[in-house]
Amino acid sequence: MYLKQWNRFHEAIGLCTYVVFERSGIDDDVVTLLAEELRRDYGARIILMGYEPTPVSSTLLRQCLTGNRDTLGLLHPSVEAYIREKGVYANE
């Protein structure tokens, strides 16, 4: 979703630094231009990040976590420990 379409965008734009990850099907040049526009026009703090997407669905991860099964090393151990400790998906 494009940031300017967010509810109360003008209030939200200055609250934090936004970290934007590339998405498949979205042209990197377009994302770069939009980030530059937001920086110039609104003083937005935006960090653009590239990454190698994990070929797994969030549905599979939730099923592993709620079924108390191994997440197959797809989560960083500290992230998995936090999710399990806090019961993030316990009600699903």
JOMO-V766868 format. One line per field, one symbol per residue. ss: DSSP state (2 for helix, 1 for strand, 0 for the rest). Layout:
ss = ???
//
This chain:
ss = 00222000222200001111100000022222222222222200111110000000022222222200000000002222222222000000
//
